[in-house]
Amino acid sequence: MRGECTYFNWLLDEPEISDAHINVKELGAIQLAISKYAPTLSGHRLVIYTDNAAYCHMVNKGYSRHPIAASLLRDIAVTALKHNCTVIAYHIPGHLNPIPDAISRLHQRGQRQRLLSLLHGYSLQLLPVSHVSD
């Protein structure tokens, strides 16, 4: 699990919320992660690092007035309780977090090259991504 990366294109993978606010989409990412990894997280903490302070607050409070966000937060809480794990978010300013920033923009022209330049020097094997355009 450590160091694993999944690329998710909202327009292609979840078109019904592709126009939703980024906070909703980021909660969707947490919901996907916790549903995938919950069985291995028993007794552990899932730590989320984000450059979005509002999203960080929603995750830590477990509350939102937005109906889709509230539903996602409920799903996250139920899954965490069911598997005896906790979810916590920490804020990291975007300028200190350039790799996730580049990953989140992979669907934009030129961002794949930006990501590759940021990863230069890391010993990673990058696989082709079908949703990416350069």
C-alpha positions as CSV (number, residue, x, y, z in Angstrom):
1,M,0.0,0.0,0.0
2,R,2.8,2.5,0.8
3,G,3.7,4.5,-2.2
4,E,0.8,3.2,-4.3
5,C,-0.8,5.7,-6.7
6,T,-4.1,5.5,-8.6
7,Y,-5.1,7.9,-11.3
8,F,-8.8,8.6,-11.4
9,N,-10.4,10.8,-14.1
10,W,-13.8,12.1,-12.8
11,L,-15.2,12.8,-16.3
12,L,-14.4,9.2,-17.4
13,D,-14.7,7.3,-14.2
14,E,-17.5,9.1,-12.3
15,P,-19.3,11.4,-14.8
16,E,-22.2,12.1,-12.4
17,I,-20.0,14.1,-10.1
18,S,-17.4,15.3,-12.6
19,D,-18.7,18.9,-12.3
20,A,-18.8,18.8,-8.4
21,H,-16.6,21.0,-6.3
22,I,-13.0,19.7,-5.7
23,N,-13.8,19.1,-2.0
24,V,-16.5,16.6,-3.1
25,K,-14.1,14.9,-5.5
26,E,-11.4,14.7,-2.8
27,L,-13.8,13.1,-0.4
28,G,-14.6,10.6,-3.2
29,A,-10.9,9.8,-3.4
30,I,-10.9,9.1,0.3
31,Q,-14.0,6.9,0.1
32,L,-12.4,4.9,-2.7
33,A,-9.2,4.5,-0.7
34,I,-10.8,3.5,2.5
35,S,-13.1,1.0,0.8
36,K,-10.2,-0.5,-1.0
37,Y,-7.8,-0.7,2.0
38,A,-10.1,-0.9,5.0
39,P,-9.5,-4.6,5.7
40,T,-5.7,-3.9,6.1
41,L,-6.3,-0.8,8.2
42,S,-7.8,-2.4,11.3
43,G,-6.3,-0.7,14.3
44,H,-4.5,1.8,12.2
45,R,-4.9,5.4,11.0
46,L,-5.3,6.5,7.4
47,V,-3.5,9.8,7.1
48,I,-4.4,12.2,4.3
49,Y,-2.1,15.0,3.3
50,T,-3.8,17.7,1.4
51,D,-3.2,21.3,0.1
52,N,-7.0,22.0,0.6
53,A,-7.6,23.5,4.0
54,A,-11.5,23.3,3.7
55,Y,-11.4,19.7,2.7
56,C,-9.0,19.0,5.6
57,H,-11.5,20.5,8.0
58,M,-14.4,18.5,6.5
59,V,-12.5,15.2,6.9
60,N,-11.4,15.9,10.5
61,K,-14.9,17.2,11.6
62,G,-16.8,14.5,9.6
63,Y,-19.3,17.1,8.5
64,S,-20.5,19.0,5.5
65,R,-23.7,20.7,4.5
66,H,-23.2,19.6,0.9
67,P,-25.4,16.6,0.4
68,I,-23.0,14.5,-1.7
69,A,-20.1,15.4,0.6
70,A,-22.2,14.5,3.6
71,S,-23.0,11.1,2.0
72,L,-19.3,10.4,1.3
73,L,-18.4,11.4,4.8
74,R,-21.0,9.0,6.2
75,D,-19.6,6.2,4.0
76,I,-16.1,7.0,5.2
77,A,-17.1,7.0,8.8
78,V,-19.1,3.8,8.6
79,T,-16.3,2.0,6.8
80,A,-13.8,3.3,9.4
81,L,-15.9,2.2,12.3
82,K,-16.6,-1.2,10.7
83,H,-12.9,-1.9,10.3
84,N,-11.7,-0.2,13.5
85,C,-9.6,2.5,11.9
86,T,-9.4,6.2,11.9
87,V,-9.1,8.8,9.1
88,I,-7.3,12.1,9.7
89,A,-6.2,14.9,7.4
90,Y,-3.3,17.2,7.6
91,H,-2.9,20.4,5.6
92,I,0.3,20.9,3.5
93,P,0.5,24.1,1.4
94,G,0.4,23.3,-2.4
95,H,3.8,24.9,-3.0
96,L,5.3,22.3,-0.7
97,N,3.4,19.5,-2.3
98,P,4.2,19.7,-6.1
99,I,4.0,16.0,-7.1
100,P,0.3,15.5,-5.9
101,D,-0.5,18.8,-7.5
102,A,0.9,17.6,-10.9
103,I,-0.9,14.3,-10.5
104,S,-4.2,16.0,-9.9
105,R,-3.8,17.9,-13.2
106,L,-2.7,14.9,-15.4
107,H,-5.7,15.4,-17.6
108,Q,-4.4,18.8,-18.7
109,R,-2.1,19.2,-21.6
110,G,1.6,19.2,-20.6
111,Q,1.1,18.0,-17.1
112,R,2.4,14.5,-17.7
113,Q,5.7,16.0,-18.7
114,R,5.6,18.2,-15.6
115,L,5.1,15.2,-13.5
116,L,7.8,13.2,-15.1
117,S,10.3,16.1,-14.6
118,L,9.3,16.3,-10.9
119,L,9.8,12.6,-10.6
120,H,13.2,12.7,-12.3
121,G,15.6,11.0,-9.9
122,Y,13.1,8.8,-8.2
123,S,13.5,5.1,-8.9
124,L,10.0,4.5,-10.1
125,Q,8.7,2.5,-13.1
126,L,5.9,4.6,-14.7
127,L,3.3,2.7,-16.6
128,P,1.4,4.3,-19.5
129,V,-1.8,6.1,-18.5
130,S,-4.6,5.9,-21.1
131,H,-6.4,9.0,-19.9
132,V,-3.4,11.4,-20.2
133,S,-2.8,13.7,-23.1
134,D,0.5,15.6,-23.7
